[in-house]
Amino acid sequence: MVSPVQVSLLIKLASYSALFLSMAYGARRYNYLKPWAEEERRIANWKKPKRIASSFWNSKVLDSLLQTSS
Amino acid sequence: MAQFVRNLTEKALALVNTAVAYSKPRLATFWYYAKVELVPPTPAEIPTAIQSLKKIINGAKTSSFKQLTVKEALLNGLVATEVWMWFYIGEIIGKHGIIGYDV
């Protein structure tokens, strides 16, 4: 087997610090993006046309209203 | 039904045993190399690392990096890429997802 290489200390320091800093960065960014995405979803659902108006026009209430006048 | 369950557990156990037997020597080689190469630097070794960093910065200031051969420059680029990939792996761990943020 090839004998293990003595990795330079600067490389090890840089890689482990990159690892831990990026874990913190990933967690931070996830916590920042989560409420923003929920807000986006809320706005997207609000823009959908409301079905209350169409259900009113198809209801029997309107029929009964029209029959009283005729 | 009971026969089926018994067969299933036997096959599953056999599978687990083969997996363990396969991975044990490979894990041993991994541990053999990781003990030397992947050990994080102790606080006492950090000043040595900072010395190497100062040497690199000096090299950049005095343009002595132009004396490097292409092969050395490529190797340095490869090492720098590996350090940068550690950053992405840490980000994957931090955001609990492999591709994209699962919001």
Backbone of each chain as nested JSON, in Angstrom:
{
  "chains": [
    {"id": "A", "residues": [
      {"number": 1, "name": "MET", "atoms": {"N": [0.845, -1.201, 0.0], "CA": [0.0, 0.0, 0.0], "C": [0.872, 1.239, 0.0]}},
      {"number": 2, "name": "VAL", "atoms": {"N": [0.394, 2.274, -0.634], "CA": [1.108, 3.548, -0.615], "C": [1.043, 4.111, 0.795]}},
      {"number": 3, "name": "SER", "atoms": {"N": [2.161, 4.68, 1.263], "CA": [2.134, 5.232, 2.627], "C": [1.373, 6.553, 2.612]}},
      {"number": 4, "name": "PRO", "atoms": {"N": [0.692, 6.888, 3.711], "CA": [-0.111, 8.113, 3.73], "C": [0.759, 9.365, 3.619]}},
      {"number": 5, "name": "VAL", "atoms": {"N": [0.214, 10.374, 3.003], "CA": [0.937, 11.618, 2.724], "C": [0.737, 12.583, 3.888]}},
      {"number": 6, "name": "GLN", "atoms": {"N": [1.778, 13.331, 4.246], "CA": [1.632, 14.354, 5.283], "C": [1.048, 15.598, 4.622]}},
      {"number": 7, "name": "VAL", "atoms": {"N": [-0.253, 15.803, 4.827], "CA": [-0.916, 16.932, 4.173], "C": [-0.468, 18.222, 4.841]}},
      {"number": 8, "name": "SER", "atoms": {"N": [-0.211, 19.263, 4.039], "CA": [0.237, 20.545, 4.58], "C": [-0.804, 21.105, 5.535]}},
      {"number": 9, "name": "LEU", "atoms": {"N": [-0.325, 21.752, 6.614], "CA": [-1.226, 22.231, 7.658], "C": [-2.132, 23.327, 7.15]}},
      {"number": 10, "name": "LEU", "atoms": {"N": [-1.607, 24.147, 6.223], "CA": [-2.433, 25.242, 5.699], "C": [-3.648, 24.684, 4.978]}},
      {"number": 11, "name": "ILE", "atoms": {"N": [-3.408, 23.587, 4.193], "CA": [-4.518, 22.988, 3.449], "C": [-5.552, 22.436, 4.409]}},
      {"number": 12, "name": "LYS", "atoms": {"N": [-5.078, 21.768, 5.482], "CA": [-6.031, 21.18, 6.425], "C": [-6.802, 22.272, 7.137]}},
      {"number": 13, "name": "LEU", "atoms": {"N": [-6.097, 23.318, 7.569], "CA": [-6.762, 24.417, 8.263], "C": [-7.793, 25.06, 7.362]}},
      {"number": 14, "name": "ALA", "atoms": {"N": [-7.394, 25.313, 6.086], "CA": [-8.311, 25.961, 5.146], "C": [-9.529, 25.088, 4.887]}},
      {"number": 15, "name": "SER", "atoms": {"N": [-9.336, 23.77, 4.691], "CA": [-10.487, 22.925, 4.347], "C": [-11.433, 22.775, 5.526]}},
      {"number": 16, "name": "TYR", "atoms": {"N": [-10.881, 22.572, 6.756], "CA": [-11.802, 22.409, 7.882], "C": [-12.516, 23.705, 8.204]}},
      {"number": 17, "name": "SER", "atoms": {"N": [-11.818, 24.843, 8.058], "CA": [-12.528, 26.103, 8.331], "C": [-13.566, 26.366, 7.25]}},
      {"number": 18, "name": "ALA", "atoms": {"N": [-13.257, 25.997, 5.975], "CA": [-14.263, 26.141, 4.918], "C": [-15.47, 25.279, 5.226]}},
      {"number": 19, "name": "LEU", "atoms": {"N": [-15.24, 24.053, 5.742], "CA": [-16.338, 23.142, 6.059], "C": [-17.255, 23.749, 7.101]}},
      {"number": 20, "name": "PHE", "atoms": {"N": [-16.685, 24.219, 8.225], "CA": [-17.545, 24.69, 9.307], "C": [-18.191, 26.018, 8.967]}},
      {"number": 21, "name": "LEU", "atoms": {"N": [-17.445, 26.902, 8.282], "CA": [-18.05, 28.182, 7.907], "C": [-19.214, 27.964, 6.946]}},
      {"number": 22, "name": "SER", "atoms": {"N": [-19.043, 27.017, 6.005], "CA": [-20.121, 26.816, 5.041], "C": [-21.312, 26.121, 5.677]}},
      {"number": 23, "name": "MET", "atoms": {"N": [-21.102, 25.287, 6.714], "CA": [-22.249, 24.695, 7.413], "C": [-23.063, 25.795, 8.056]}},
      {"number": 24, "name": "ALA", "atoms": {"N": [-22.365, 26.752, 8.703], "CA": [-23.079, 27.868, 9.322], "C": [-23.777, 28.699, 8.25]}},
      {"number": 25, "name": "TYR", "atoms": {"N": [-23.076, 28.923, 7.11], "CA": [-23.653, 29.734, 6.042], "C": [-24.895, 29.072, 5.47]}},
      {"number": 26, "name": "GLY", "atoms": {"N": [-24.834, 27.746, 5.245], "CA": [-25.979, 27.035, 4.69], "C": [-27.175, 27.095, 5.615]}},
      {"number": 27, "name": "ALA", "atoms": {"N": [-26.932, 26.876, 6.926], "CA": [-28.033, 26.908, 7.878], "C": [-28.642, 28.307, 7.948]}},
      {"number": 28, "name": "ARG", "atoms": {"N": [-27.76, 29.334, 7.975], "CA": [-28.246, 30.711, 8.059], "C": [-29.114, 31.069, 6.854]}},
      {"number": 29, "name": "ARG", "atoms": {"N": [-28.603, 30.694, 5.637], "CA": [-29.326, 31.054, 4.424], "C": [-30.648, 30.307, 4.352]}},
      {"number": 30, "name": "TYR", "atoms": {"N": [-30.671, 29.059, 4.803], "CA": [-31.927, 28.293, 4.819], "C": [-32.949, 28.967, 5.711]}},
      {"number": 31, "name": "ASN", "atoms": {"N": [-32.509, 29.406, 6.911], "CA": [-33.447, 30.067, 7.814], "C": [-33.927, 31.389, 7.254]}},
      {"number": 32, "name": "TYR", "atoms": {"N": [-33.076, 32.045, 6.452], "CA": [-33.493, 33.307, 5.843], "C": [-34.476, 33.071, 4.708]}},
      {"number": 33, "name": "LEU", "atoms": {"N": [-34.263, 32.015, 3.909], "CA": [-35.098, 31.799, 2.729], "C": [-36.45, 31.205, 3.074]}},
      {"number": 34, "name": "LYS", "atoms": {"N": [-36.559, 30.497, 4.211], "CA": [-37.8, 29.791, 4.51], "C": [-38.998, 30.74, 4.638]}},
      {"number": 35, "name": "PRO", "atoms": {"N": [-38.972, 31.779, 5.493], "CA": [-40.147, 32.644, 5.573], "C": [-40.397, 33.416, 4.284]}},
      {"number": 36, "name": "TRP", "atoms": {"N": [-39.32, 33.699, 3.539], "CA": [-39.486, 34.422, 2.279], "C": [-40.277, 33.578, 1.283]}},
      {"number": 37, "name": "ALA", "atoms": {"N": [-39.961, 32.243, 1.248], "CA": [-40.685, 31.356, 0.326], "C": [-42.139, 31.207, 0.739]}},
      {"number": 38, "name": "GLU", "atoms": {"N": [-42.384, 31.162, 2.069], "CA": [-43.772, 31.049, 2.519], "C": [-44.551, 32.287, 2.146]}},
      {"number": 39, "name": "GLU", "atoms": {"N": [-43.91, 33.468, 2.255], "CA": [-44.569, 34.708, 1.874], "C": [-44.91, 34.69, 0.388]}},
      {"number": 40, "name": "GLU", "atoms": {"N": [-43.958, 34.186, -0.429], "CA": [-44.199, 34.091, -1.875], "C": [-45.39, 33.194, -2.169]}},
      {"number": 41, "name": "ARG", "atoms": {"N": [-45.457, 32.044, -1.444], "CA": [-46.557, 31.104, -1.673], "C": [-47.88, 31.749, -1.3]}},
      {"number": 42, "name": "ARG", "atoms": {"N": [-47.857, 32.521, -0.183], "CA": [-49.083, 33.166, 0.269], "C": [-49.578, 34.153, -0.78]}},
      {"number": 43, "name": "ILE", "atoms": {"N": [-48.635, 34.922, -1.335], "CA": [-49.03, 35.907, -2.341], "C": [-49.539, 35.196, -3.591]}},
      {"number": 44, "name": "ALA", "atoms": {"N": [-48.895, 34.1, -3.989], "CA": [-49.318, 33.373, -5.192], "C": [-50.725, 32.816, -5.014]}},
      {"number": 45, "name": "ASN", "atoms": {"N": [-51.055, 32.31, -3.824], "CA": [-52.394, 31.776, -3.6], "C": [-53.424, 32.875, -3.563]}},
      {"number": 46, "name": "TRP", "atoms": {"N": [-53.056, 34.063, -3.068], "CA": [-53.997, 35.175, -2.963], "C": [-54.424, 35.678, -4.337]}},
      {"number": 47, "name": "LYS", "atoms": {"N": [-53.481, 35.51, -5.339], "CA": [-53.799, 36.035, -6.665], "C": [-54.796, 35.148, -7.402]}},
      {"number": 48, "name": "LYS", "atoms": {"N": [-55.072, 33.937, -6.893], "CA": [-55.998, 33.048, -7.598], "C": [-57.4, 33.649, -7.538]}},
      {"number": 49, "name": "PRO", "atoms": {"N": [-58.211, 33.462, -8.601], "CA": [-59.564, 34.06, -8.568], "C": [-60.393, 33.4, -7.494]}},
      {"number": 50, "name": "LYS", "atoms": {"N": [-61.203, 34.215, -6.802], "CA": [-62.0, 33.683, -5.721], "C": [-63.213, 32.979, -6.312]}},
      {"number": 51, "name": "ARG", "atoms": {"N": [-63.526, 31.82, -5.759], "CA": [-64.618, 31.032, -6.317], "C": [-65.957, 31.385, -5.7]}},
      {"number": 52, "name": "ILE", "atoms": {"N": [-65.949, 32.266, -4.735], "CA": [-67.213, 32.561, -4.035], "C": [-68.203, 33.189, -5.011]}},
      {"number": 53, "name": "ALA", "atoms": {"N": [-67.707, 34.108, -5.852], "CA": [-68.609, 34.826, -6.754], "C": [-69.301, 33.846, -7.7]}},
      {"number": 54, "name": "SER", "atoms": {"N": [-68.559, 32.913, -8.32], "CA": [-69.168, 32.001, -9.285], "C": [-70.147, 31.065, -8.594]}},
      {"number": 55, "name": "SER", "atoms": {"N": [-69.813, 30.643, -7.357], "CA": [-70.742, 29.731, -6.691], "C": [-72.047, 30.455, -6.343]}},
      {"number": 56, "name": "PHE", "atoms": {"N": [-71.975, 31.753, -6.127], "CA": [-73.206, 32.501, -5.844], "C": [-74.116, 32.515, -7.066]}},
      {"number": 57, "name": "TRP", "atoms": {"N": [-73.543, 32.809, -8.216], "CA": [-74.387, 32.9, -9.416], "C": [-75.019, 31.565, -9.797]}},
      {"number": 58, "name": "ASN", "atoms": {"N": [-74.368, 30.429, -9.391], "CA": [-74.931, 29.13, -9.719], "C": [-75.856, 28.591, -8.645]}},
      {"number": 59, "name": "SER", "atoms": {"N": [-76.073, 29.333, -7.611], "CA": [-76.782, 28.768, -6.463], "C": [-78.284, 28.901, -6.643]}},
      {"number": 60, "name": "LYS", "atoms": {"N": [-78.957, 28.182, -5.785], "CA": [-80.411, 28.218, -5.838], "C": [-80.94, 29.525, -5.271]}},
      {"number": 61, "name": "VAL", "atoms": {"N": [-80.146, 30.225, -4.491], "CA": [-80.569, 31.503, -3.907], "C": [-80.957, 32.461, -5.016]}},
      {"number": 62, "name": "LEU", "atoms": {"N": [-80.103, 32.516, -6.037], "CA": [-80.361, 33.441, -7.144], "C": [-81.637, 33.054, -7.887]}},
      {"number": 63, "name": "ASP", "atoms": {"N": [-81.846, 31.733, -8.074], "CA": [-83.063, 31.276, -8.746], "C": [-84.287, 31.733, -7.99]}},
      {"number": 64, "name": "SER", "atoms": {"N": [-84.25, 31.559, -6.682], "CA": [-85.423, 31.939, -5.895], "C": [-85.633, 33.447, -5.949]}},
      {"number": 65, "name": "LEU", "atoms": {"N": [-84.575, 34.214, -5.987], "CA": [-84.694, 35.674, -6.076], "C": [-85.346, 36.069, -7.4]}},
      {"number": 66, "name": "LEU", "atoms": {"N": [-84.91, 35.398, -8.482], "CA": [-85.441, 35.747, -9.8], "C": [-86.913, 35.348, -9.912]}},
      {"number": 67, "name": "GLN", "atoms": {"N": [-87.293, 34.239, -9.258], "CA": [-88.669, 33.773, -9.399], "C": [-89.653, 34.697, -8.715]}},
      {"number": 68, "name": "THR", "atoms": {"N": [-89.213, 35.35, -7.616], "CA": [-90.151, 36.235, -6.914], "C": [-90.524, 37.427, -7.79]}},
      {"number": 69, "name": "SER", "atoms": {"N": [-89.571, 37.878, -8.619], "CA": [-89.874, 39.071, -9.426], "C": [-90.771, 38.735, -10.607]}},
      {"number": 70, "name": "SER", "atoms": {"N": [-90.63, 37.515, -11.163], "CA": [-91.407, 37.178, -12.374], "C": [-92.87, 36.916, -12.06]}}
    ]},
    {"id": "B", "residues": [
      {"number": 1, "name": "MET", "atoms": {"N": [-47.283, -17.88, 5.05], "CA": [-46.957, -16.508, 5.448], "C": [-45.759, -16.497, 6.393]}},
      {"number": 2, "name": "ALA", "atoms": {"N": [-45.8, -17.353, 7.398], "CA": [-44.698, -17.418, 8.371], "C": [-43.425, -17.865, 7.669]}},
      {"number": 3, "name": "GLN", "atoms": {"N": [-43.579, -18.828, 6.719], "CA": [-42.427, -19.312, 5.963], "C": [-41.799, -18.16, 5.18]}},
      {"number": 4, "name": "PHE", "atoms": {"N": [-42.659, -17.333, 4.595], "CA": [-42.163, -16.207, 3.79], "C": [-41.372, -15.23, 4.658]}},
      {"number": 5, "name": "VAL", "atoms": {"N": [-41.923, -14.938, 5.84], "CA": [-41.242, -13.984, 6.733], "C": [-39.906, -14.549, 7.17]}},
      {"number": 6, "name": "ARG", "atoms": {"N": [-39.87, -15.866, 7.463], "CA": [-38.614, -16.479, 7.904], "C": [-37.572, -16.412, 6.795]}},
      {"number": 7, "name": "ASN", "atoms": {"N": [-38.004, -16.736, 5.539], "CA": [-37.07, -16.658, 4.41], "C": [-36.534, -15.25, 4.261]}},
      {"number": 8, "name": "LEU", "atoms": {"N": [-37.462, -14.272, 4.388], "CA": [-37.069, -12.879, 4.218], "C": [-36.011, -12.478, 5.24]}},
      {"number": 9, "name": "THR", "atoms": {"N": [-36.246, -12.839, 6.527], "CA": [-35.279, -12.452, 7.564], "C": [-33.941, -13.134, 7.328]}},
      {"number": 10, "name": "GLU", "atoms": {"N": [-33.978, -14.415, 6.873], "CA": [-32.703, -15.1, 6.618], "C": [-31.92, -14.409, 5.517]}},
      {"number": 11, "name": "LYS", "atoms": {"N": [-32.67, -14.077, 4.419], "CA": [-31.974, -13.445, 3.29], "C": [-31.432, -12.083, 3.692]}},
      {"number": 12, "name": "ALA", "atoms": {"N": [-32.23, -11.342, 4.495], "CA": [-31.791, -10.009, 4.915], "C": [-30.534, -10.107, 5.779]}},
      {"number": 13, "name": "LEU", "atoms": {"N": [-30.525, -11.099, 6.698], "CA": [-29.347, -11.272, 7.553], "C": [-28.12, -11.612, 6.718]}},
      {"number": 14, "name": "ALA", "atoms": {"N": [-28.313, -12.521, 5.741], "CA": [-27.189, -12.909, 4.893], "C": [-26.649, -11.689, 4.144]}},
      {"number": 15, "name": "LEU", "atoms": {"N": [-27.591, -10.849, 3.677], "CA": [-27.189, -9.635, 2.939], "C": [-26.376, -8.709, 3.825]}},
      {"number": 16, "name": "VAL", "atoms": {"N": [-26.875, -8.523, 5.066], "CA": [-26.167, -7.63, 5.995], "C": [-24.77, -8.163, 6.27]}},
      {"number": 17, "name": "ASN", "atoms": {"N": [-24.674, -9.507, 6.447], "CA": [-23.364, -10.091, 6.73], "C": [-22.404, -9.895, 5.58]}},
      {"number": 18, "name": "THR", "atoms": {"N": [-22.891, -10.1, 4.33], "CA": [-21.996, -9.893, 3.187], "C": [-21.577, -8.441, 3.103]}},
      {"number": 19, "name": "ALA", "atoms": {"N": [-22.51, -7.508, 3.388], "CA": [-22.163, -6.084, 3.316], "C": [-21.068, -5.758, 4.324]}},
      {"number": 20, "name": "VAL", "atoms": {"N": [-21.211, -6.288, 5.552], "CA": [-20.214, -6.012, 6.589], "C": [-18.868, -6.599, 6.191]}},
      {"number": 21, "name": "ALA", "atoms": {"N": [-18.884, -7.843, 5.687], "CA": [-17.621, -8.496, 5.305], "C": [-16.955, -7.749, 4.161]}},
      {"number": 22, "name": "TYR", "atoms": {"N": [-17.747, -7.178, 3.258], "CA": [-17.18, -6.434, 2.122], "C": [-16.56, -5.129, 2.575]}},
      {"number": 23, "name": "SER", "atoms": {"N": [-17.259, -4.441, 3.488], "CA": [-16.829, -3.08, 3.809], "C": [-15.732, -3.039, 4.854]}},
      {"number": 24, "name": "LYS", "atoms": {"N": [-15.586, -4.089, 5.667], "CA": [-14.607, -4.007, 6.772], "C": [-13.196, -3.703, 6.298]}},
      {"number": 25, "name": "PRO", "atoms": {"N": [-12.62, -4.469, 5.339], "CA": [-11.247, -4.139, 4.929], "C": [-11.151, -2.767, 4.274]}},
      {"number": 26, "name": "ARG", "atoms": {"N": [-12.194, -2.381, 3.515], "CA": [-12.131, -1.073, 2.867], "C": [-12.192, 0.052, 3.877]}},
      {"number": 27, "name": "LEU", "atoms": {"N": [-13.04, -0.124, 4.928], "CA": [-13.07, 0.879, 5.992], "C": [-11.729, 0.931, 6.699]}},
      {"number": 28, "name": "ALA", "atoms": {"N": [-11.066, -0.238, 6.837], "CA": [-9.764, -0.264, 7.497], "C": [-8.745, 0.55, 6.704]}},
      {"number": 29, "name": "THR", "atoms": {"N": [-8.734, 0.39, 5.364], "CA": [-7.786, 1.188, 4.556], "C": [-8.118, 2.662, 4.668]}},
      {"number": 30, "name": "PHE", "atoms": {"N": [-9.43, 2.987, 4.605], "CA": [-9.822, 4.397, 4.731], "C": [-9.321, 4.972, 6.042]}},
      {"number": 31, "name": "TRP", "atoms": {"N": [-9.516, 4.222, 7.155], "CA": [-9.095, 4.715, 8.458], "C": [-7.582, 4.878, 8.521]}},
      {"number": 32, "name": "TYR", "atoms": {"N": [-6.856, 3.941, 7.861], "CA": [-5.399, 3.981, 7.853], "C": [-4.885, 5.276, 7.23]}},
      {"number": 33, "name": "TYR", "atoms": {"N": [-5.537, 5.702, 6.128], "CA": [-5.111, 6.954, 5.498], "C": [-5.67, 8.168, 6.218]}},
      {"number": 34, "name": "ALA", "atoms": {"N": [-6.921, 8.055, 6.697], "CA": [-7.565, 9.225, 7.309], "C": [-6.863, 9.616, 8.597]}},
      {"number": 35, "name": "LYS", "atoms": {"N": [-6.302, 8.61, 9.332], "CA": [-5.645, 8.921, 10.597], "C": [-4.512, 9.912, 10.407]}},
      {"number": 36, "name": "VAL", "atoms": {"N": [-3.861, 9.862, 9.214], "CA": [-2.735, 10.752, 8.973], "C": [-3.156, 11.982, 8.179]}},
      {"number": 37, "name": "GLU", "atoms": {"N": [-4.029, 11.761, 7.161], "CA": [-4.264, 12.845, 6.206], "C": [-5.426, 13.737, 6.577]}},
      {"number": 38, "name": "LEU", "atoms": {"N": [-6.448, 13.194, 7.281], "CA": [-7.663, 13.988, 7.488], "C": [-7.777, 14.52, 8.906]}},
      {"number": 39, "name": "VAL", "atoms": {"N": [-6.732, 14.351, 9.716], "CA": [-6.833, 14.818, 11.098], "C": [-6.859, 16.344, 11.105]}},
      {"number": 40, "name": "PRO", "atoms": {"N": [-7.84, 16.949, 11.8], "CA": [-7.857, 18.414, 11.819], "C": [-6.646, 18.951, 12.576]}},
      {"number": 41, "name": "PRO", "atoms": {"N": [-6.161, 20.141, 12.212], "CA": [-4.972, 20.674, 12.879], "C": [-5.279, 21.083, 14.309]}},
      {"number": 42, "name": "THR", "atoms": {"N": [-4.374, 20.743, 15.243], "CA": [-4.548, 21.155, 16.636], "C": [-4.24, 22.649, 16.743]}},
      {"number": 43, "name": "PRO", "atoms": {"N": [-4.744, 23.322, 17.791], "CA": [-4.486, 24.763, 17.927], "C": [-3.0, 25.095, 17.938]}},
      {"number": 44, "name": "ALA", "atoms": {"N": [-2.145, 24.139, 18.378], "CA": [-0.714, 24.414, 18.426], "C": [-0.115, 24.495, 17.033]}},
      {"number": 45, "name": "GLU", "atoms": {"N": [-0.773, 23.829, 16.058], "CA": [-0.206, 23.784, 14.716], "C": [-0.67, 24.941, 13.86]}},
      {"number": 46, "name": "ILE", "atoms": {"N": [-1.594, 25.76, 14.373], "CA": [-2.142, 26.836, 13.542], "C": [-1.089, 27.868, 13.162]}},
      {"number": 47, "name": "PRO", "atoms": {"N": [-0.153, 28.277, 14.067], "CA": [0.86, 29.259, 13.653], "C": [1.683, 28.779, 12.459]}},
      {"number": 48, "name": "THR", "atoms": {"N": [2.001, 27.472, 12.4], "CA": [2.754, 26.963, 11.244], "C": [1.957, 27.166, 9.974]}},
      {"number": 49, "name": "ALA", "atoms": {"N": [0.649, 26.918, 10.058], "CA": [-0.201, 27.095, 8.88], "C": [-0.198, 28.551, 8.44]}},
      {"number": 50, "name": "ILE", "atoms": {"N": [-0.243, 29.475, 9.448], "CA": [-0.278, 30.901, 9.093], "C": [1.053, 31.31, 8.465]}},
      {"number": 51, "name": "GLN", "atoms": {"N": [2.167, 30.671, 8.906], "CA": [3.465, 30.939, 8.269], "C": [3.436, 30.575, 6.795]}},
      {"number": 52, "name": "SER", "atoms": {"N": [2.865, 29.385, 6.486], "CA": [2.787, 28.964, 5.078], "C": [1.959, 29.956, 4.279]}},
      {"number": 53, "name": "LEU", "atoms": {"N": [0.874, 30.458, 4.905], "CA": [0.026, 31.418, 4.204], "C": [0.809, 32.678, 3.901]}},
      {"number": 54, "name": "LYS", "atoms": {"N": [1.626, 33.145, 4.897], "CA": [2.417, 34.354, 4.676], "C": [3.404, 34.133, 3.547]}},
      {"number": 55, "name": "LYS", "atoms": {"N": [3.977, 32.893, 3.483], "CA": [4.929, 32.597, 2.406], "C": [4.254, 32.723, 1.051]}},
      {"number": 56, "name": "ILE", "atoms": {"N": [3.014, 32.211, 0.979], "CA": [2.295, 32.271, -0.297], "C": [2.023, 33.716, -0.669]}},
      {"number": 57, "name": "ILE", "atoms": {"N": [1.594, 34.528, 0.315], "CA": [1.278, 35.924, 0.019], "C": [2.542, 36.65, -0.438]}},
      {"number": 58, "name": "ASN", "atoms": {"N": [3.69, 36.331, 0.212], "CA": [4.962, 36.931, -0.21], "C": [5.308, 36.541, -1.634]}},
      {"number": 59, "name": "GLY", "atoms": {"N": [5.072, 35.263, -1.937], "CA": [5.315, 34.788, -3.291], "C": [4.489, 35.549, -4.301]}},
      {"number": 60, "name": "ALA", "atoms": {"N": [3.22, 35.855, -3.927], "CA": [2.37, 36.605, -4.852], "C": [2.887, 38.033, -5.002]}},
      {"number": 61, "name": "LYS", "atoms": {"N": [3.393, 38.628, -3.89], "CA": [3.875, 40.017, -3.954], "C": [5.119, 40.134, -4.802]}},
      {"number": 62, "name": "THR", "atoms": {"N": [6.074, 39.168, -4.635], "CA": [7.359, 39.286, -5.331], "C": [7.32, 38.638, -6.702]}},
      {"number": 63, "name": "SER", "atoms": {"N": [6.159, 38.192, -7.16], "CA": [5.998, 37.536, -8.462], "C": [6.874, 36.312, -8.597]}},
      {"number": 64, "name": "SER", "atoms": {"N": [7.254, 35.683, -7.48], "CA": [8.064, 34.467, -7.604], "C": [7.214, 33.288, -8.039]}},
      {"number": 65, "name": "PHE", "atoms": {"N": [5.858, 33.479, -8.057], "CA": [5.034, 32.366, -8.524], "C": [5.212, 32.145, -10.019]}},
      {"number": 66, "name": "LYS", "atoms": {"N": [5.803, 33.138, -10.71], "CA": [6.052, 32.946, -12.15], "C": [7.149, 31.938, -12.401]}},
      {"number": 67, "name": "GLN", "atoms": {"N": [7.926, 31.588, -11.318], "CA": [8.978, 30.599, -11.484], "C": [8.435, 29.191, -11.383]}},
      {"number": 68, "name": "LEU", "atoms": {"N": [7.154, 29.042, -11.036], "CA": [6.581, 27.703, -10.9], "C": [6.446, 27.061, -12.271]}},
      {"number": 69, "name": "THR", "atoms": {"N": [6.631, 25.723, -12.3], "CA": [6.357, 25.017, -13.552], "C": [4.843, 24.89, -13.726]}},
      {"number": 70, "name": "VAL", "atoms": {"N": [4.443, 24.565, -14.968], "CA": [3.018, 24.412, -15.25], "C": [2.442, 23.28, -14.42]}},
      {"number": 71, "name": "LYS", "atoms": {"N": [3.254, 22.198, -14.274], "CA": [2.753, 21.044, -13.516], "C": [2.478, 21.45, -12.072]}},
      {"number": 72, "name": "GLU", "atoms": {"N": [3.408, 22.218, -11.475], "CA": [3.197, 22.647, -10.088], "C": [1.975, 23.54, -9.988]}},
      {"number": 73, "name": "ALA", "atoms": {"N": [1.819, 24.44, -10.973], "CA": [0.68, 25.344, -10.945], "C": [-0.626, 24.568, -11.042]}},
      {"number": 74, "name": "LEU", "atoms": {"N": [-0.648, 23.528, -11.919], "CA": [-1.86, 22.713, -12.038], "C": [-2.162, 21.997, -10.731]}},
      {"number": 75, "name": "LEU", "atoms": {"N": [-1.127, 21.456, -10.083], "CA": [-1.347, 20.758, -8.814], "C": [-1.9, 21.716, -7.771]}},
      {"number": 76, "name": "ASN", "atoms": {"N": [-1.328, 22.95, -7.73], "CA": [-1.844, 23.924, -6.77], "C": [-3.299, 24.243, -7.038]}},
      {"number": 77, "name": "GLY", "atoms": {"N": [-3.645, 24.365, -8.358], "CA": [-5.035, 24.633, -8.711], "C": [-5.945, 23.507, -8.266]}},
      {"number": 78, "name": "LEU", "atoms": {"N": [-5.469, 22.266, -8.412], "CA": [-6.265, 21.099, -8.006], "C": [-6.499, 21.109, -6.506]}},
      {"number": 79, "name": "VAL", "atoms": {"N": [-5.449, 21.431, -5.744], "CA": [-5.593, 21.467, -4.289], "C": [-6.568, 22.561, -3.885]}},
      {"number": 80, "name": "ALA", "atoms": {"N": [-6.467, 23.736, -4.549], "CA": [-7.385, 24.83, -4.236], "C": [-8.821, 24.432, -4.546]}},
      {"number": 81, "name": "THR", "atoms": {"N": [-9.01, 23.693, -5.675], "CA": [-10.362, 23.235, -6.011], "C": [-10.884, 22.293, -4.942]}},
      {"number": 82, "name": "GLU", "atoms": {"N": [-10.015, 21.422, -4.412], "CA": [-10.494, 20.503, -3.391], "C": [-10.947, 21.259, -2.144]}},
      {"number": 83, "name": "VAL", "atoms": {"N": [-10.185, 22.268, -1.742], "CA": [-10.577, 23.06, -0.564], "C": [-11.924, 23.742, -0.82]}},
      {"number": 84, "name": "TRP", "atoms": {"N": [-12.107, 24.256, -2.059], "CA": [-13.369, 24.907, -2.382], "C": [-14.519, 23.914, -2.342]}},
      {"number": 85, "name": "MET", "atoms": {"N": [-14.31, 22.657, -2.754], "CA": [-15.365, 21.648, -2.704], "C": [-15.766, 21.329, -1.273]}},
      {"number": 86, "name": "TRP", "atoms": {"N": [-14.808, 21.385, -0.337], "CA": [-15.164, 21.187, 1.074], "C": [-16.194, 22.229, 1.484]}},
      {"number": 87, "name": "PHE", "atoms": {"N": [-16.056, 23.461, 0.934], "CA": [-17.036, 24.508, 1.247], "C": [-18.433, 24.074, 0.816]}},
      {"number": 88, "name": "TYR", "atoms": {"N": [-18.544, 23.545, -0.418], "CA": [-19.868, 23.145, -0.91], "C": [-20.434, 21.993, -0.093]}},
      {"number": 89, "name": "ILE", "atoms": {"N": [-19.559, 21.054, 0.329], "CA": [-20.05, 19.931, 1.129], "C": [-20.602, 20.441, 2.455]}},
      {"number": 90, "name": "GLY", "atoms": {"N": [-19.891, 21.402, 3.077], "CA": [-20.396, 21.971, 4.316], "C": [-21.733, 22.649, 4.11]}},
      {"number": 91, "name": "GLU", "atoms": {"N": [-21.892, 23.322, 2.949], "CA": [-23.164, 23.993, 2.678], "C": [-24.277, 22.964, 2.533]}},
      {"number": 92, "name": "ILE", "atoms": {"N": [-23.997, 21.824, 1.881], "CA": [-25.002, 20.765, 1.752], "C": [-25.439, 20.291, 3.118]}},
      {"number": 93, "name": "ILE", "atoms": {"N": [-24.457, 20.128, 4.042], "CA": [-24.81, 19.673, 5.382], "C": [-25.644, 20.724, 6.09]}},
      {"number": 94, "name": "GLY", "atoms": {"N": [-25.291, 22.009, 5.894], "CA": [-25.986, 23.071, 6.614], "C": [-27.415, 23.252, 6.141]}},
      {"number": 95, "name": "LYS", "atoms": {"N": [-27.668, 23.061, 4.826], "CA": [-29.014, 23.308, 4.343], "C": [-29.845, 22.04, 4.289]}},
      {"number": 96, "name": "HIS", "atoms": {"N": [-29.305, 20.915, 4.752], "CA": [-30.039, 19.648, 4.835], "C": [-30.631, 19.239, 3.498]}},
      {"number": 97, "name": "GLY", "atoms": {"N": [-29.939, 19.455, 2.405], "CA": [-30.446, 19.041, 1.101], "C": [-29.289, 19.019, 0.147]}},
      {"number": 98, "name": "ILE", "atoms": {"N": [-29.39, 18.206, -0.922], "CA": [-28.24, 18.107, -1.81], "C": [-28.306, 19.17, -2.887]}},
      {"number": 99, "name": "ILE", "atoms": {"N": [-29.473, 19.269, -3.568], "CA": [-29.599, 20.272, -4.628], "C": [-30.612, 21.3, -4.164]}},
      {"number": 100, "name": "GLY", "atoms": {"N": [-30.198, 22.529, -4.063], "CA": [-31.136, 23.607, -3.78], "C": [-31.588, 23.635, -2.344]}},
      {"number": 101, "name": "TYR", "atoms": {"N": [-32.229, 24.739, -1.989], "CA": [-32.735, 24.927, -0.641], "C": [-34.182, 24.452, -0.608]}},
      {"number": 102, "name": "ASP", "atoms": {"N": [-34.501, 23.566, 0.326], "CA": [-35.812, 22.92, 0.361], "C": [-36.789, 23.788, 1.144]}},
      {"number": 103, "name": "VAL", "atoms": {"N": [-37.097, 24.989, 0.6], "CA": [-38.03, 25.861, 1.323], "C": [-39.425, 25.657, 0.762]}}
    ]}
  ]
}
